[in-house]
């Protein structure tokens, strides 16, 4: 068994997907050509610091980018999404390549303070009139195409714990009553302009969801005088009774290229629920509106759930047939998909007379002017060991490791010199690299990368600059 076939056995890739790609005569011939290209037929380099080296010190510095890469896509695992250092995802969108994404938020709400809604703490609740209840969610961006979505809010029927771990595939039980005010759920937020909170213009965009007076406000007000409203501390009286909210959207079958994922900032002071009510007892001139806030803050347990329907979309097709990744392969945030790259020819470079001076991986991506789906700002490369654990490449800790999207040239460039040298020296196994997005759990970005056999002009390349002695 060759080194390469041993690697494939370790990967346990579906036979029907990669056997055509790796084992037919055409690719065996290509492998032989690759060895010749790397070890014999490469061009001399005219730069790489030669201008400062005496001519007698030039030791046969060569360069090649004539190498075959195997590219494909695999499903991403669920990602931690609780109490994350970043926004929580909310909304739905239909990406023509990546499928339909639905993101929802689970969160505590906490009392602003111990409270009694009864006038003077002893009066009758019959004199109270509730004018409105508004759920405010600060917005810190979006991904996709803006437009109206149908928002729904439900009370949790299951405890949410601050010290528990929740992931993008985690769910909790909820009650069946939608707490959004009847007829008010269709909302077209604008995440690009400042919004209003409590009637005042604030310095960030805001999603404003009216809640039902009867279904949200009165059940809480009617607890006045009970321990339920004594506060949040101690035995957590309020959140034990009111376990939290599930905030979601209900957009059945959005059209292709429609919908977006909103980035909600639950830690913003502008994210809260404000209840506005009046005491109508006494003189009419004394019927002032009172505002009471339910807080969303760092003391609240919170996480977002994400479901992605990839069936009948290009990314789903590729998850079933990995050979399609030789045309394009995909990277998607929020537990969607991650790319894989393998350099089979590296198994044959084991001659100690060759030293890799520099190894640069170029990954072209597809992006068009005015495209609603911006490519991920930064991609990372990780390597996998026999136990299946991923870690950053040794080059990641260098200042020039790369991975930033070049929107002018439409590619990502990575310096992987240390990684390649470790493989050539036999210190590391030549296993597939994994391509993931930066902030995969707190952004909705994705990117389409050109595969090795792409019909596009630019192919992925591994540029090797090496010396032979």
C-alpha positions in Angstrom: 0.0 0.0 0.0 1.4 3.4 -0.9 1.6 6.3 1.5 -1.2 8.0 -0.4 -3.6 5.1 -0.3 -2.9 4.7 3.4 -3.9 8.3 3.9 -7.2 7.6 2.0 -7.9 4.5 4.2 -7.4 6.6 7.3 -9.8 9.3 6.0 -12.5 6.7 5.3 -13.9 8.7 2.4 -16.9 7.1 0.7 -15.7 4.7 -2.0 -18.2 5.8 -4.5 -17.1 9.4 -4.2 -13.3 9.5 -4.4 -12.5 6.2 -6.0 -13.1 7.6 -9.4 -10.9 10.6 -8.6 -8.0 8.8 -7.1 -7.7 5.3 -8.5 -8.3 5.6 -12.2 -5.5 5.5 -14.8 -5.7 9.2 -15.6 -4.9 10.3 -12.0 -2.1 7.7 -11.6 -0.5 9.3 -14.7 -1.0 12.7 -13.3 0.7 11.7 -10.1 3.8 10.6 -12.0 3.8 13.9 -13.9 3.5 15.8 -10.7 6.6 14.1 -9.2 8.5 15.1 -12.3 7.3 18.6 -12.2 8.2 19.1 -8.6 11.6 17.3 -8.6 12.9 17.9 -12.1 11.1 20.4 -14.4 10.6 23.5 -12.2 11.6 27.0 -13.3 14.4 28.9 -11.7 13.3 31.8 -9.5 14.4 35.3 -10.4 13.6 36.9 -7.0 13.3 35.5 -3.4 16.1 37.6 -2.1 18.6 36.7 -4.9 19.5 40.3 -5.4 21.4 40.3 -2.0 23.1 37.0 -2.4 26.5 36.4 -4.1 26.1 34.4 -7.3 28.3 31.6 -5.9 25.8 31.1 -3.1 22.8 30.3 -5.4 22.1 26.6 -4.7 19.6 25.9 -7.4 16.5 27.8 -6.1 13.5 26.7 -8.1 9.7 27.3 -8.0 6.7 25.4 -9.1 2.9 25.7 -8.9 2.2 22.8 -11.2 0.7 20.6 -8.5 -2.6 18.8 -8.1 -4.8 19.5 -5.2 -7.8 17.4 -4.1 -10.6 19.7 -2.9 -14.0 18.7 -1.4 -16.6 19.7 1.2 -17.7 18.0 4.5 -20.4 18.8 7.0 -19.4 21.1 9.8 -20.2 20.0 13.4 -22.4 22.0 15.7 -20.7 25.0 17.3 -20.9 26.5 20.8 -23.3 29.5 20.8 -24.0 30.2 24.5 -22.8 33.5 26.1 -20.5 34.0 23.1 -18.3 37.1 22.7 -20.3 38.4 19.7 -23.8 38.7 18.3 -26.6 36.2 18.3 -28.0 35.2 15.0 -31.7 35.8 14.1 -33.6 35.4 10.9 -33.8 33.2 7.8 -32.4 33.3 4.3 -32.3 31.1 1.2 -28.9 30.9 -0.4 -28.9 29.4 -3.9 -25.7 27.5 -3.2 -25.8 26.8 0.6 -29.5 26.2 1.3 -32.1 27.7 3.7 -30.8 28.9 7.0 -33.0 29.6 10.0 -31.5 31.2 13.2 -33.3 31.7 16.5 -32.4 33.1 19.9 -33.0 31.6 23.4 -32.5 34.0 26.3 -33.5 34.9 29.8 -35.1 38.1 30.6 -34.5 39.6 34.1 -36.3 42.1 36.2 -34.9 45.6 36.3 -35.5 45.4 40.1 -37.8 43.8 42.6 -41.2 45.2 41.7 -44.9 45.4 42.5 -47.2 46.8 39.9 -50.0 47.6 42.4 -50.5 51.3 43.0 -48.5 52.2 46.2 -47.8 48.5 46.6 -51.2 47.7 48.0 -53.8 49.1 45.6 -55.9 47.3 43.1 -54.6 46.1 39.7 -58.0 46.9 38.3 -57.0 50.6 37.9 -54.0 49.7 35.7 -54.0 50.2 31.9 -51.2 48.7 29.8 -50.5 50.8 26.7 -47.8 48.7 25.0 -45.0 46.2 25.4 -42.0 46.5 23.1 -39.1 44.0 22.7 -36.0 46.0 21.5 -33.1 44.2 20.0 -30.0 46.1 19.0 -28.6 45.1 15.6 -24.9 44.9 14.8 -25.1 44.0 11.1 -26.7 41.4 8.8 -25.9 38.9 6.1 -28.0 38.4 3.0 -30.8 40.4 1.3 -32.8 42.8 3.4 -36.6 42.6 3.5 -39.6 41.9 5.7 -39.6 38.8 7.8 -42.3 37.3 10.2 -41.0 37.4 13.7 -42.4 35.3 16.6 -41.7 35.1 20.3 -42.5 32.3 22.7 -42.2 31.7 26.4 -39.8 28.9 27.4 -41.3 25.9 29.1 -37.9 24.5 30.0 -35.1 25.8 32.3 -32.3 27.7 30.7 -29.1 27.5 32.7 -26.2 30.0 32.7 -23.7 27.4 33.7 -24.8 24.9 31.0 -23.3 24.5 27.5 -25.5 25.1 24.4 -24.7 24.7 20.7 -26.1 25.8 17.4 -28.1 22.5 17.3 -29.5 22.9 20.9 -33.2 23.4 21.5 -35.5 24.0 24.4 -39.2 23.3 24.9 -41.5 26.3 24.5 -45.1 27.2 25.1 -47.4 27.3 22.0 -48.7 30.9 22.3 -47.0 33.5 20.1 -46.3 36.5 22.3 -46.0 38.9 19.4 -49.0 41.4 19.3 -51.5 40.1 16.8 -50.9 41.5 13.2 -47.5 43.0 14.2 -45.1 40.2 13.4 -44.2 41.2 9.8 -41.3 43.6 10.3 -38.7 45.0 7.9 -35.8 46.1 10.1 -33.2 48.4 8.8 -29.8 47.4 10.3 -28.1 50.3 8.4 -29.6 53.3 10.2 -30.0 54.2 13.9 -33.3 53.3 15.5 -35.5 54.4 18.3 -35.7 53.1 21.8 -38.3 54.4 24.3 -39.1 57.1 21.8 -35.5 58.4 21.6 -33.1 58.1 18.7 -30.1 55.9 19.7 -26.7 55.3 18.1 -27.4 51.8 16.7 -29.9 50.0 14.6 -32.8 48.4 16.5 -35.3 45.7 15.8 -38.6 46.6 17.4 -41.1 43.8 18.1 -44.5 44.7 19.7 -45.5 42.1 22.3 -49.0 41.1 23.3 -50.4 42.9 26.3 -52.7 40.1 27.3 -50.2 37.2 26.7 -47.0 38.8 27.9 -47.8 41.8 30.2 -50.8 40.7 32.3 -49.5 37.3 33.4 -46.5 39.1 34.9 -48.4 42.0 36.3 -50.8 39.6 38.0 -47.9 38.2 40.0 -47.6 41.5 42.0 -47.4 40.8 45.7 -46.0 37.3 45.2 -42.4 36.2 45.6 -42.1 35.8 41.8 -41.4 39.5 41.4 -39.0 39.8 44.3 -36.0 39.9 42.0 -33.4 37.9 40.2 -30.8 37.3 42.9 -30.8 34.8 45.7 -33.0 32.0 44.7 -33.7 33.5 41.2 -37.4 33.9 41.9 -38.3 35.5 38.6 -36.3 33.3 36.1 -37.4 30.2 37.9 -41.0 31.2 37.2 -40.5 33.0 33.9 -37.9 30.8 32.3 -37.1 33.0 29.3 -38.0 33.7 25.6 -37.5 32.0 22.3 -37.2 34.6 19.5 -37.5 33.2 16.0 -38.9 33.8 12.5 -41.5 32.0 10.5 -40.8 32.6 6.9 -42.1 29.6 5.0 -40.1 28.7 1.9 -38.4 32.0 1.1 -37.4 32.5 -2.5 -33.9 32.1 -3.7 -31.6 35.0 -2.8 -34.2 36.3 -0.3 -33.9 36.8 3.4 -31.0 37.6 5.7 -29.6 36.7 9.1 -29.6 39.6 11.6 -26.8 40.0 14.1 -28.5 40.9 17.4 -26.5 42.4 20.3 -28.2 41.2 23.4 -25.6 42.8 25.7 -26.4 46.3 24.3 -28.2 48.6 26.7 -30.7 49.1 23.9 -31.7 45.4 24.0 -34.5 45.0 26.5 -38.3 44.8 26.9 -40.1 47.9 27.9 -43.6 47.7 29.4 -45.6 51.0 29.4 -48.6 51.3 31.7 -50.8 53.9 33.6 -52.6 54.0 36.9 -56.0 55.4 36.1 -57.1 55.9 39.7 -57.3 59.4 41.0 -57.3 62.6 38.9 -56.9 62.3 35.1 -54.0 64.7 35.3 -52.1 62.2 37.5 -52.4 59.3 34.9 -48.8 59.4 33.9 -47.2 56.6 31.8 -44.8 54.4 33.8 -42.1 52.5 32.0 -40.8 49.2 33.5 -37.9 47.4 31.8 -37.0 43.7 31.6 -33.3 43.5 31.0 -31.3 41.4 28.6 -27.7 41.5 29.9 -24.6 39.5 30.8 -26.4 37.8 33.7 -28.8 36.2 31.2 -28.2 32.8 29.8 -28.5 33.0 26.0 -27.7 31.1 22.9 -28.7 30.8 19.3 -29.9 27.8 17.4 -29.3 27.4 13.7 -30.8 24.9 11.2 -29.6 24.7 7.6 -31.5 22.7 5.0 -28.8 21.8 2.4 -30.9 19.2 0.5 -31.2 19.9 -3.2 -28.6 22.6 -3.1 -25.0 22.4 -4.5 -23.4 22.1 -1.1 -25.8 19.2 -0.2 -25.0 17.5 -3.5 -21.3 17.7 -2.8 -21.8 16.3 0.7 -23.2 13.2 -1.0 -20.6 13.1 -3.8 -17.2 14.5 -2.8 -15.8 14.4 -6.4 -18.0 17.5 -7.1 -15.5 19.4 -5.0 -13.0 19.4 -7.8 -15.1 22.0 -9.5 -16.0 24.1 -6.5 -15.9 23.5 -2.8 -17.6 25.4 0.1 -17.0 26.9 3.5 -20.0 28.1 5.5 -20.4 29.5 9.1 -22.8 28.4 11.8 -22.2 24.7 11.5 -22.9 24.6 7.7 -19.8 23.2 5.9 -16.1 23.3 5.8 -13.6 22.8 3.0 -10.9 20.1 2.7 -7.7 20.2 0.7 -5.2 17.4 0.2 -1.7 17.6 -1.5 -1.1 14.0 -2.6 2.3 14.8 -4.2 3.9 15.8 -0.9 4.1 12.1 0.0 6.7 11.7 -2.8 9.0 14.6 -1.8 11.2 12.8 0.7 14.6 13.6 -0.7 16.9 15.3 1.9 18.6 17.3 -0.9 15.4 19.4 -1.2 14.5 22.2 1.2 11.2 24.1 0.9 12.1 27.8 1.2 8.5 28.9 0.9 5.1 27.4 0.4 2.1 29.6 -0.5 -1.4 28.3 -0.9 -3.7 30.4 -3.2 -7.4 29.8 -2.9 -9.5 31.8 -5.5 -13.1 32.5 -4.6 -16.2 33.4 -6.5 -17.6 36.9 -5.8 -19.4 39.4 -8.0 -20.1 43.1 -7.7 -23.2 43.8 -5.7 -23.4 40.2 -4.5 -25.5 40.0 -1.4 -23.2 37.2 0.0 -19.9 38.7 0.9 -17.1 36.1 1.2 -15.8 35.5 4.6 -13.3 38.1 5.7 -10.7 35.6 7.0 -10.3 31.9 6.5 -8.2 29.6 8.7 -6.4 26.4 7.9 -6.3 23.6 10.5 -4.7 20.1 10.3 -6.1 16.9 11.7 -4.3 14.1 13.6 -5.1 10.4 13.8 -7.5 11.1 16.7 -9.5 13.5 14.6 -8.5 16.6 16.6 -7.9 19.8 14.7 -5.3 22.4 15.4 -3.9 25.4 13.6 -0.9 25.0 11.3 2.5 25.9 12.8 2.6 28.8 10.4 -0.5 30.3 12.1 1.7 31.8 14.8 3.8 33.7 12.2 2.8 37.3 11.4 2.4 36.5 7.7 0.3 33.4 7.9 -2.3 35.0 5.6 -5.9 34.0 5.1 -7.4 37.4 4.6 -9.8 37.8 1.6 -8.3 39.9 -1.2 -11.4 41.4 -2.8 -9.4 42.9 -5.7 -7.8 39.7 -6.8 -10.5 37.4 -5.4 -8.3 35.0 -3.5 -7.1 34.0 -0.1 -3.3 33.5 0.3 -1.7 31.4 3.0 1.9 30.9 4.0 2.2 27.2 5.0 6.0 26.8 4.7 6.5 25.3 8.2 3.6 22.9 7.6 4.9 21.6 4.3 8.5 21.2 5.6 7.2 19.1 8.5 5.5 16.8 6.0 8.5 16.5 3.8 10.7 15.8 6.8 8.3 13.1 7.9 7.4 14.9 11.2 3.7 15.2 10.3 1.3 13.0 8.4 0.0 14.3 5.1 -3.6 14.6 6.0 -6.3 16.9 4.5 -6.3 20.5 5.6 -9.6 21.9 6.9 -10.7 25.4 5.7 -13.0 27.2 8.2 -14.2 30.8 8.6 -13.1 33.2 11.3 -15.9 33.7 13.8 -17.8 30.7 12.5 -20.3 30.7 15.4 -21.0 34.5 15.3 -21.2 35.3 11.6 -23.3 33.9 8.7 -20.7 34.4 6.0 -19.8 31.8 3.5 -17.6 31.5 0.5 -17.4 29.5 -2.8 -13.9 28.4 -3.6 -12.6 27.2 -6.9 -11.7 23.6 -7.0 -8.7 22.0 -8.8 -10.7 21.3 -12.0 -12.7 24.5 -12.0 -14.1 25.8 -15.2 -13.1 29.3 -14.0 -9.9 31.0 -15.0 -8.2 30.8 -11.6 -7.4 27.5 -10.0 -6.2 26.8 -6.4 -2.4 26.5 -6.3 0.4 25.5 -4.0 3.4 27.6 -5.0 6.6 25.9 -3.8 9.9 27.7 -3.7 12.7 25.2 -2.9 16.4 24.7 -3.0 18.2 21.5 -4.1 21.8 20.8 -2.9 
